[in-house]
Amino acid sequence: MNRQKLKKLLDREAARRNDPAELSPERPDPLLVASVYREERIALICALFGYGSARQIVAFLKRLDFSLLDAASQECIVRELRGLKYRFQTPKDTAALFIALHRLGRERSLGKIVREAYEERREIRDGLWALIRAIREAHPYESRGYDFLVGKVPENPERCAPFKRYMMYFRWMVRRDALDMGLWEGIDPADLIVPLDTHTHAVSLRLGLLKRKSYDMKAALELTETLRRFDPADPVKYDFALYRIGQEEILDKFR
């Protein structure tokens, strides 16, 4: 398929998906929960637990008491989250994230942390590394499940995972449409990176949007650059459409 025809199809699909009806119990997505609260710390929790079955993700998120982010004590957070396990994360891992965001929320906004690091080079990955460091410093805690949940700043930012869940969070926070909340100011949507998961990676390869077969940050950057040719001001607007194309297995209509 030539590039012009593919752009037309993706533009149409992106416009069709830009509808609140795309988020419902029948069409679960972690953004469904995040959009109810429209609060940056709650949205980050929803994004970081956004792996696995969408239905299981939403079910778990709905069990969380987000008011604990403003709890009176760390002991209260640990006590109230006791028994809440999700895949790789133990209740202690979940409590650790709540404690870190509880402490950060008393000092400064997550958006400010990201924006201040981003502004120097207009590089969203600088904002990502600053956010991870801030979470880690707010509550020094390590475990296998917590390290998977929060991540670590890579030694080589050019050769690392695509950090899909954080990039999805940035999409929610920066873009503003019928789905994304646009709660942050000062970050240009043109500088966002596509939240690349394995399904979007496979769809993009089959559509010819991506050549890199390795699932990594370089692939996310390559896909973003391709989509930037379709819309330089907002390349990530195609992300949700690509995600749904893969999830609903409707790729054949684009071939």
Summary of the structure (lengths in Angstrom):
residues: 255
radius of gyration: 18.0
end to end distance: 6.7
largest distance: 58.6
contacts: 798
relative contact order: 0.13
helix: 62%
strand: 2%
